[in-house]
Amino acid sequence: MNLDFAWLSDPLYQQWLVRGIGNTVLMSLLGIVMMFAVGIAGAICMHFRLPVLETLTTILVELFRNTPPLVQLFFLYFMLSEIGLNLTDAVTGRAVPLFTGFTCVVLSLGLYNGAIAVEIIRSGLLAVPSQTVEGARSLGYSRMKTFRHVELPIGLRLSVPAMTNNIVSLIKTSSQAALVAVADIMYGATQIMVETFRNLEVMLLIWAIYVLLASFAVVVIRRVAVIFRMPGYGTSLS
């Protein structure tokens, strides 16, 4: 078996790979931001046991957490148009999808991983010692002020280590973007394989790229966890 990576010297293939890596990183970053937004909002609704909102959050968490992210992506990309959620092109007057493929990928990543993040952040909030909360209340802090300045900051710090697998999963799941014609790493790899027939070499390279991206994310998360770790709370990371 002779491995041939000569195709890597082709500027066009290099452009496809660089564009794919850039789009994958951008989708992952936007998905992570949305994941935290969904996770924090959902955790707050469940932590305060808000009427109606707690029930709605529980239903949505179970819905998104217990269905494959690919199904959610296809629903956003294909089904929204089927049920009439379209925009009208100002030039042609024709109906166009409400969301682009890129937007659908970010939404599916944020919603699926956000549903998992809800429970992670909620667990972090529950892990805040009651003595800490009572101490803040004894200093005259209101319930909301205690949550905003004490419970939420500590709870988020305690949640960071548990977020590692969720963020790595988000990065790997972003490879589904190729299925809705978004030019990510896998989309570029597919184009290269079709033109060069060097399937093994291309997939080995893509494998290495994803390993590097995931490993870099783990290093960053661990570093963030160490920086924001509070002595006496949670466990230390090596």
Backbone bond lengths (Angstrom), bond angles and torsions (degrees), N, CA, C in turn:
res aa  C-N    CA-C-N  psi(-1)  N-CA   C-N-CA  omega(-1)  CA-C   N-CA-C  phi
1 M - - - 1.465 - - 1.522 109.34 -
2 N 1.320 116.06 118.29 1.456 121.67 179.85 1.526 110.03 -107.81
3 L 1.313 115.32 119.73 1.460 119.93 177.67 1.522 109.10 -87.12
4 D 1.312 115.45 132.48 1.461 120.80 -177.88 1.526 109.15 -127.26
5 F 1.332 115.50 111.19 1.463 120.90 179.68 1.530 111.45 -106.86
6 A 1.332 116.43 22.22 1.462 119.84 -178.60 1.525 111.81 -61.32
7 W 1.326 116.75 -28.29 1.466 120.62 -179.33 1.529 112.28 -62.34
8 L 1.334 116.34 -20.28 1.464 119.61 -179.95 1.526 112.69 -65.61
9 S 1.322 116.86 -19.04 1.464 120.05 -179.91 1.525 112.06 -80.20
10 D 1.322 117.08 -8.73 1.468 120.76 -179.74 1.534 109.35 -74.62
11 P 1.336 118.50 122.35 1.478 121.28 -178.52 1.526 113.39 -58.29
12 L 1.336 117.11 -33.80 1.459 119.85 -179.60 1.519 111.13 -65.99
13 Y 1.330 117.11 -43.85 1.462 120.80 179.09 1.527 110.69 -67.51
14 Q 1.320 116.13 -36.91 1.456 119.57 175.86 1.529 110.63 -61.49
15 Q 1.329 115.40 -41.53 1.467 120.25 179.31 1.527 110.81 -62.81
16 W 1.332 116.79 -42.94 1.465 120.29 179.07 1.524 111.31 -62.04
17 L 1.329 116.26 -41.66 1.463 119.93 -178.76 1.527 111.37 -68.41
18 V 1.326 116.46 -44.29 1.469 120.24 -179.99 1.523 110.37 -63.47
19 R 1.332 116.31 -43.77 1.464 119.93 177.69 1.525 110.72 -61.90
20 G 1.328 116.06 -41.23 1.461 120.23 180.00 1.516 112.27 -64.42
21 I 1.338 116.21 -43.66 1.468 119.71 178.44 1.525 110.11 -63.34
22 G 1.330 116.51 -43.01 1.463 120.23 179.69 1.518 112.22 -60.75
23 N 1.338 116.58 -45.39 1.467 120.03 179.64 1.522 111.63 -66.83
24 T 1.332 116.68 -38.25 1.465 119.89 178.43 1.523 110.98 -63.63
25 V 1.324 116.39 -45.11 1.467 120.41 179.31 1.530 110.45 -63.57
26 L 1.341 116.73 -43.31 1.465 120.26 -179.24 1.527 110.96 -64.38
27 M 1.335 117.19 -45.78 1.464 120.26 178.26 1.524 111.18 -61.00
28 S 1.321 116.24 -40.17 1.462 120.29 -179.25 1.526 110.89 -66.21
29 L 1.325 117.16 -43.63 1.467 120.39 -179.96 1.526 111.05 -63.82
30 L 1.330 116.70 -45.65 1.468 119.89 178.32 1.526 110.71 -64.48
31 G 1.331 116.37 -38.69 1.459 120.13 177.59 1.515 112.00 -63.80
32 I 1.342 116.71 -38.63 1.468 120.71 178.79 1.531 110.59 -65.87
33 V 1.337 116.46 -42.26 1.469 120.10 177.68 1.527 110.07 -60.03
34 M 1.334 116.12 -46.74 1.463 119.82 179.45 1.524 111.01 -65.92
35 M 1.324 116.87 -37.17 1.462 121.13 178.59 1.521 110.95 -58.75
36 F 1.337 116.66 -45.92 1.457 120.01 179.53 1.527 111.24 -67.46
37 A 1.337 117.15 -38.36 1.465 120.22 178.91 1.526 110.70 -62.56
38 V 1.335 116.03 -47.29 1.468 120.74 178.57 1.525 110.31 -64.92
39 G 1.334 116.29 -43.37 1.458 120.41 -178.27 1.516 112.88 -62.57
40 I 1.335 116.83 -44.56 1.465 120.41 -179.41 1.523 110.79 -67.46
41 A 1.343 116.64 -45.22 1.469 120.17 -179.55 1.527 110.90 -61.34
42 G 1.332 116.40 -45.65 1.460 119.75 -179.67 1.516 112.38 -66.62
43 A 1.336 116.53 -40.14 1.465 120.30 179.87 1.525 111.07 -64.22
44 I 1.333 116.90 -37.57 1.466 120.39 178.48 1.529 110.48 -64.37
45 C 1.336 116.40 -44.50 1.469 120.01 179.61 1.525 111.29 -60.05
46 M 1.330 116.70 -40.21 1.459 120.23 -178.33 1.525 111.63 -79.40
47 H 1.333 116.61 -33.27 1.466 120.04 -178.93 1.522 111.14 -66.97
48 F 1.325 116.79 -40.95 1.462 120.95 -179.22 1.529 112.26 -89.18
49 R 1.355 115.52 -1.89 1.464 121.03 179.26 1.529 110.81 50.93
50 L 1.332 114.80 50.09 1.461 120.57 -178.75 1.527 110.25 -68.68
51 P 1.325 117.40 131.00 1.468 120.11 -179.58 1.528 111.05 -56.58
52 V 1.299 116.94 142.82 1.461 125.38 179.08 1.532 110.86 68.84
53 L 1.342 117.04 -52.33 1.462 120.25 -177.47 1.526 111.50 -64.04
54 E 1.331 117.05 -36.96 1.463 119.59 178.59 1.525 110.64 -64.67
55 T 1.330 116.00 -44.52 1.465 120.09 178.92 1.520 110.97 -64.39
56 L 1.335 116.44 -44.13 1.464 120.81 179.46 1.525 110.79 -62.63
57 T 1.328 116.67 -41.95 1.465 120.87 178.98 1.523 110.99 -62.91
58 T 1.331 116.53 -43.42 1.469 120.76 179.28 1.524 111.12 -60.52
59 I 1.328 116.45 -43.16 1.471 120.75 179.72 1.526 110.41 -63.47
60 L 1.340 116.56 -46.02 1.463 120.27 -178.04 1.532 111.35 -66.80
61 V 1.330 116.70 -38.86 1.466 120.11 178.14 1.523 110.35 -61.05
62 E 1.333 116.43 -46.79 1.463 119.93 179.52 1.523 111.04 -65.41
63 L 1.327 116.62 -37.36 1.465 120.88 -179.17 1.518 111.60 -64.04
64 F 1.333 116.96 -48.87 1.463 120.17 -176.20 1.528 112.28 -80.05
65 R 1.329 116.90 -32.58 1.463 119.19 -177.35 1.525 111.94 -74.50
66 N 1.320 117.23 -27.74 1.461 121.27 -173.65 1.522 113.69 -105.81
67 T 1.319 117.13 15.77 1.466 120.66 172.94 1.525 108.48 -124.56
68 P 1.328 117.89 146.50 1.472 120.41 -178.17 1.528 111.34 -61.74
69 P 1.329 117.53 139.57 1.467 119.94 178.40 1.525 112.82 -60.42
70 L 1.343 117.10 -28.55 1.463 119.45 178.26 1.529 110.90 -66.13
71 V 1.331 116.83 -38.63 1.466 120.77 177.14 1.528 109.95 -62.94
72 Q 1.319 116.41 -42.01 1.464 120.35 178.92 1.528 110.99 -64.39
73 L 1.331 116.40 -41.02 1.463 120.39 179.04 1.523 110.87 -62.92
74 F 1.320 117.08 -46.36 1.461 120.47 179.83 1.527 111.47 -64.81
75 F 1.328 116.51 -35.57 1.471 119.19 177.80 1.523 110.13 -63.17
76 L 1.325 116.71 -46.58 1.462 120.43 -179.67 1.525 111.55 -64.40
77 Y 1.332 116.42 -39.16 1.462 120.23 -173.35 1.531 112.72 -81.33
78 F 1.340 116.50 -39.48 1.459 119.62 -174.34 1.532 113.87 -104.03
79 M 1.341 116.94 -40.77 1.455 119.55 -168.62 1.523 114.40 -80.83
80 L 1.340 118.03 -27.64 1.459 118.92 -179.60 1.523 111.11 -61.07
81 S 1.329 116.15 -37.12 1.466 119.53 176.81 1.521 111.01 -67.90
82 E 1.337 115.96 -34.83 1.462 120.21 -178.82 1.525 111.87 -64.96
83 I 1.343 116.38 -31.40 1.466 118.91 -178.75 1.527 111.52 -95.68
84 G 1.334 116.45 11.54 1.459 120.38 171.34 1.507 116.60 94.10
85 L 1.336 118.23 7.96 1.467 120.10 178.95 1.527 108.90 -88.14
86 N 1.319 116.03 87.48 1.463 122.29 -177.76 1.519 110.35 -129.51
87 L 1.318 114.84 167.59 1.454 122.27 169.85 1.528 108.04 -113.96
88 T 1.310 116.35 160.19 1.461 120.87 179.00 1.517 109.93 -106.19
89 D 1.324 116.20 124.44 1.464 121.01 178.48 1.524 109.38 -65.93
90 A 1.342 116.34 126.09 1.466 120.76 -175.97 1.521 112.41 -66.21
91 V 1.333 117.52 -25.05 1.466 121.26 -177.05 1.522 111.43 -88.88
92 T 1.324 115.68 -52.17 1.468 119.82 -175.08 1.520 113.25 -90.55
93 G 1.329 116.62 -21.57 1.459 119.78 -177.13 1.512 113.67 77.65
94 R 1.328 117.03 5.72 1.461 121.28 -179.18 1.523 110.51 -89.89
95 A 1.316 114.87 155.37 1.464 120.36 178.55 1.525 109.66 -74.33
96 V 1.320 116.08 134.70 1.463 121.91 177.36 1.524 107.69 -125.55
97 P 1.335 117.95 154.32 1.468 120.53 -178.64 1.524 112.15 -56.54
98 L 1.329 115.05 147.36 1.461 120.81 179.68 1.522 111.21 -63.81
99 F 1.337 116.77 -39.31 1.458 121.70 -178.71 1.527 110.13 -122.16
100 T 1.323 116.49 144.91 1.462 120.71 172.76 1.527 108.95 -75.03
101 G 1.336 115.69 167.61 1.457 119.36 177.89 1.520 111.56 -59.48
102 F 1.330 116.96 -40.79 1.467 121.54 179.44 1.525 110.35 -59.86
103 T 1.338 116.31 -46.28 1.467 120.38 -179.49 1.521 111.12 -64.26
104 C 1.331 116.85 -39.70 1.464 120.49 179.11 1.524 111.28 -62.51
105 V 1.329 116.59 -39.49 1.464 119.98 178.75 1.526 110.38 -63.96
106 V 1.330 117.04 -46.58 1.469 120.87 179.86 1.528 110.41 -60.99
107 L 1.334 116.59 -43.37 1.467 120.51 179.70 1.526 111.17 -63.10
108 S 1.328 116.58 -44.27 1.467 119.25 -178.51 1.527 110.99 -66.21
109 L 1.335 116.85 -39.44 1.466 120.08 177.51 1.525 110.73 -64.76
110 G 1.336 116.15 -45.21 1.459 120.27 -178.04 1.513 113.03 -66.34
111 L 1.335 116.95 -40.24 1.464 120.42 -177.54 1.528 111.72 -73.17
112 Y 1.334 116.29 -45.86 1.469 119.09 -178.57 1.528 111.25 -64.02
113 N 1.322 116.16 -52.12 1.462 119.22 -178.63 1.526 111.62 -74.50
114 G 1.338 116.83 -26.20 1.458 120.06 175.36 1.517 111.70 -65.55
115 A 1.348 116.53 -37.06 1.463 120.16 177.77 1.522 110.82 -61.94
116 I 1.331 116.14 -38.36 1.466 119.96 176.79 1.525 110.18 -70.94
117 A 1.336 116.23 -37.54 1.467 120.62 -179.06 1.520 111.97 -65.43
118 V 1.332 117.57 -28.08 1.469 120.41 178.70 1.524 110.33 -55.97
119 E 1.325 116.13 -48.52 1.467 119.91 -178.69 1.525 111.75 -70.06
120 I 1.335 116.70 -34.72 1.465 119.73 179.20 1.529 110.43 -64.89
121 I 1.335 116.25 -47.95 1.465 120.23 -178.96 1.525 110.55 -68.79
122 R 1.321 116.44 -38.28 1.471 119.79 177.28 1.527 110.57 -61.06
123 S 1.323 116.58 -39.96 1.467 120.13 177.11 1.523 110.76 -64.69
124 G 1.347 116.00 -37.76 1.458 119.59 176.79 1.516 111.93 -63.15
125 L 1.335 116.87 -39.72 1.468 120.75 178.29 1.528 111.01 -65.95
126 L 1.330 116.17 -39.90 1.463 119.88 179.73 1.525 111.67 -69.63
127 A 1.347 116.50 -21.84 1.464 120.42 -179.11 1.525 112.75 -80.85
128 V 1.334 117.18 -9.44 1.465 119.71 177.56 1.528 108.06 -67.59
129 P 1.328 118.89 123.29 1.471 121.04 -177.12 1.528 112.20 -57.30
130 S 1.318 115.87 138.72 1.468 120.24 179.88 1.526 111.08 -62.40
131 Q 1.354 116.41 -30.02 1.468 119.24 179.26 1.528 111.05 -63.17
132 T 1.334 116.28 -35.27 1.462 120.29 179.14 1.524 110.46 -66.03
133 V 1.327 115.65 -43.49 1.468 120.28 179.25 1.523 110.48 -65.67
134 E 1.321 116.15 -44.93 1.466 120.19 -179.91 1.524 111.13 -63.72
135 G 1.333 116.48 -35.31 1.461 119.68 177.87 1.514 111.74 -63.72
136 A 1.337 116.31 -40.44 1.464 119.89 178.15 1.522 110.92 -66.50
137 R 1.338 116.49 -40.37 1.464 119.53 179.68 1.522 111.12 -66.04
138 S 1.346 115.94 -34.82 1.468 119.38 -179.77 1.524 111.91 -69.32
139 L 1.341 116.17 -19.92 1.465 120.64 177.28 1.525 112.26 -86.50
140 G 1.334 115.94 2.79 1.457 119.83 176.58 1.512 114.84 98.23
141 Y 1.337 117.68 5.99 1.461 120.16 178.15 1.527 109.71 -70.41
142 S 1.328 116.51 138.72 1.463 120.64 174.30 1.525 109.06 -73.63
143 R 1.339 116.30 170.98 1.471 119.70 -179.48 1.517 110.92 -59.99
144 M 1.340 117.64 -45.14 1.454 120.95 -178.38 1.524 111.39 -70.73
145 K 1.327 116.50 -37.69 1.460 119.47 179.55 1.524 110.47 -67.90
146 T 1.322 116.34 -36.39 1.465 120.18 176.32 1.519 110.53 -63.42
147 F 1.331 115.51 -42.66 1.463 119.03 179.93 1.524 110.75 -65.41
148 R 1.333 116.55 -45.24 1.466 120.92 -174.92 1.521 112.42 -68.54
149 H 1.327 117.15 -38.37 1.465 120.17 -173.56 1.528 114.10 -100.75
150 V 1.329 117.65 -15.33 1.464 119.76 -176.01 1.532 111.69 -122.47
151 E 1.332 116.75 -62.98 1.464 120.11 -173.36 1.527 113.01 -65.07
152 L 1.333 117.24 -49.56 1.466 119.89 -176.30 1.527 112.64 -64.65
153 P 1.342 119.48 -48.30 1.477 118.42 178.80 1.528 113.09 -59.52
154 I 1.341 116.61 -42.90 1.464 119.44 -179.72 1.527 110.22 -69.78
155 G 1.336 116.42 -43.01 1.462 120.66 -179.50 1.517 112.41 -60.53
156 L 1.331 117.03 -40.97 1.466 120.23 178.54 1.521 111.12 -66.24
157 R 1.325 116.55 -39.89 1.465 119.71 177.80 1.527 110.89 -62.32
158 L 1.329 116.36 -40.74 1.459 119.89 179.56 1.528 111.86 -69.94
159 S 1.335 116.86 -21.20 1.464 120.91 -177.21 1.523 113.29 -85.23
160 V 1.322 116.90 -18.88 1.468 120.07 -173.25 1.530 113.27 -57.22
161 P 1.342 120.25 -49.54 1.476 118.44 -179.26 1.523 113.05 -58.92
162 A 1.340 116.84 -38.46 1.464 120.17 -178.62 1.523 112.24 -71.30
163 M 1.325 117.21 -15.77 1.462 121.35 179.95 1.531 112.28 -78.68
164 T 1.320 117.51 -11.62 1.466 120.62 -174.82 1.521 112.09 -55.61
165 N 1.332 116.81 -54.55 1.464 120.22 -178.72 1.520 111.69 -61.75
166 N 1.327 116.29 -36.79 1.463 120.29 -178.56 1.527 111.22 -65.37
167 I 1.317 116.67 -42.16 1.466 120.56 -179.32 1.528 110.85 -70.42
168 V 1.329 116.97 -41.06 1.467 119.98 176.76 1.528 110.08 -62.77
169 S 1.329 116.58 -41.01 1.467 120.57 177.13 1.522 111.02 -61.44
170 L 1.319 116.89 -39.00 1.469 121.16 178.78 1.524 110.73 -62.24
171 I 1.328 116.52 -44.32 1.469 120.25 179.97 1.523 110.55 -61.76
172 K 1.325 116.92 -43.57 1.464 120.19 -179.03 1.528 111.35 -68.52
173 T 1.329 116.58 -38.68 1.461 120.38 -178.85 1.525 112.11 -67.48
174 S 1.330 116.88 -22.10 1.466 120.08 179.52 1.527 112.10 -61.20
175 S 1.339 117.43 -16.55 1.468 120.54 179.45 1.525 111.97 -65.04
176 Q 1.335 117.19 -15.31 1.462 120.34 177.40 1.526 112.06 -70.32
177 A 1.320 116.79 -11.30 1.465 120.45 -178.67 1.523 111.65 -58.82
178 A 1.329 116.77 -30.62 1.466 120.03 -179.56 1.524 111.87 -60.94
179 L 1.331 116.96 -25.47 1.464 121.01 -177.77 1.521 112.55 -73.67
180 V 1.337 117.19 -15.58 1.465 120.28 175.62 1.530 109.62 -117.04
181 A 1.333 115.11 29.88 1.470 123.11 172.20 1.523 114.03 62.54
182 V 1.330 116.93 33.36 1.462 120.82 172.90 1.527 107.50 -94.86
183 A 1.317 116.30 132.06 1.470 121.04 -172.53 1.523 111.55 -77.48
184 D 1.332 116.23 71.18 1.459 120.35 176.56 1.531 109.28 -94.72
185 I 1.323 116.84 -165.12 1.467 120.55 -178.21 1.529 111.37 -61.69
186 M 1.327 116.95 -46.86 1.459 120.22 -177.65 1.525 111.95 -66.62
187 Y 1.319 116.98 -33.93 1.464 120.50 178.15 1.530 109.79 -64.34
188 G 1.333 116.24 -46.34 1.460 120.04 177.38 1.514 111.82 -63.43
189 A 1.342 116.51 -39.49 1.459 120.40 179.46 1.524 111.07 -62.77
190 T 1.327 116.28 -41.12 1.464 120.31 179.25 1.526 111.08 -62.53
191 Q 1.327 116.30 -41.97 1.463 119.87 178.20 1.529 111.26 -61.97
192 I 1.328 115.61 -42.65 1.468 119.63 -178.97 1.527 110.61 -66.00
193 M 1.336 117.00 -41.80 1.463 120.02 -179.65 1.525 111.44 -64.06
194 V 1.325 117.13 -37.66 1.460 120.84 179.14 1.525 110.98 -63.67
195 E 1.330 116.74 -35.50 1.462 120.21 -176.01 1.527 113.38 -87.68
196 T 1.337 117.38 -31.22 1.468 119.65 -173.64 1.527 113.81 -105.65
197 F 1.322 117.06 -21.97 1.464 123.00 -174.97 1.537 112.24 62.08
198 R 1.335 116.92 17.78 1.469 120.92 176.90 1.531 108.25 -95.94
199 N 1.332 115.27 64.75 1.460 120.70 -172.96 1.527 112.84 -61.97
200 L 1.324 116.97 -45.37 1.457 120.70 -177.05 1.525 110.74 -62.86
201 E 1.320 116.60 -47.54 1.460 120.31 -178.10 1.529 111.60 -63.18
202 V 1.333 115.54 -42.37 1.468 119.30 -179.65 1.524 110.47 -64.13
203 M 1.331 117.14 -44.94 1.462 119.78 -177.83 1.526 111.87 -69.09
204 L 1.329 117.54 -32.88 1.468 119.56 175.10 1.527 110.48 -63.14
205 L 1.323 115.97 -41.24 1.464 119.91 178.72 1.528 110.99 -65.93
206 I 1.332 116.89 -44.44 1.467 120.59 -179.83 1.522 110.27 -63.82
207 W 1.323 116.01 -39.93 1.465 120.96 176.71 1.532 109.61 -57.70
208 A 1.323 116.02 -47.18 1.462 120.52 -178.94 1.531 111.32 -63.67
209 I 1.329 116.83 -38.59 1.471 120.38 -179.92 1.525 110.60 -63.27
210 Y 1.335 116.73 -45.30 1.465 119.67 -179.62 1.529 111.39 -66.54
211 V 1.332 116.73 -37.08 1.468 119.88 177.01 1.527 110.03 -62.37
212 L 1.329 116.88 -42.64 1.461 120.67 179.49 1.525 111.48 -65.63
213 L 1.334 117.06 -42.69 1.467 120.26 179.40 1.524 111.08 -63.08
214 A 1.334 116.21 -46.21 1.464 120.15 -179.21 1.526 111.06 -66.06
215 S 1.331 116.70 -41.31 1.465 120.60 179.91 1.523 110.82 -64.62
216 F 1.324 116.50 -41.02 1.465 120.50 177.78 1.525 110.32 -62.33
217 A 1.338 116.40 -41.40 1.465 120.17 178.79 1.524 110.85 -62.16
218 V 1.332 117.01 -41.88 1.467 120.91 179.55 1.525 110.59 -62.57
219 V 1.332 116.63 -43.58 1.466 120.62 179.47 1.526 110.59 -61.42
220 V 1.335 116.40 -44.08 1.468 120.62 -179.68 1.524 110.79 -63.85
221 I 1.339 116.84 -45.09 1.467 120.50 -179.00 1.525 110.79 -62.32
222 R 1.328 116.48 -43.03 1.466 119.45 179.35 1.522 111.23 -64.62
223 R 1.323 115.74 -37.40 1.460 119.35 178.08 1.521 110.73 -66.05
224 V 1.332 116.09 -42.95 1.463 120.50 177.88 1.528 110.38 -62.23
225 A 1.339 116.19 -41.71 1.461 120.43 179.97 1.524 111.14 -61.97
226 V 1.330 116.45 -39.47 1.467 120.38 179.06 1.527 110.72 -67.92
227 I 1.335 116.39 -41.89 1.464 120.69 -178.59 1.525 111.25 -63.40
228 F 1.340 116.64 -42.39 1.461 120.30 -174.97 1.524 113.58 -95.21
229 R 1.341 116.97 1.96 1.457 119.02 179.61 1.521 110.53 -63.98
230 M 1.327 115.35 137.01 1.464 121.25 179.72 1.522 108.98 -106.21
231 P 1.319 118.31 124.48 1.472 120.97 179.69 1.529 111.17 -54.71
232 G 1.320 115.29 130.95 1.458 119.47 179.07 1.511 113.99 93.33
233 Y 1.352 116.55 -7.01 1.463 120.46 179.92 1.522 109.16 -121.71
234 G 1.322 116.34 131.30 1.455 120.15 176.17 1.511 111.80 70.70
235 T 1.339 114.93 -162.26 1.458 121.75 -178.77 1.508 109.57 -118.07
236 S 1.304 116.61 153.81 1.462 121.06 179.59 1.513 110.19 -80.75
237 L 1.339 115.32 154.14 1.460 121.31 177.80 1.511 108.66 -108.02
238 S 1.309 116.65 136.50 1.461 120.22 177.44 1.505 109.61 -87.45
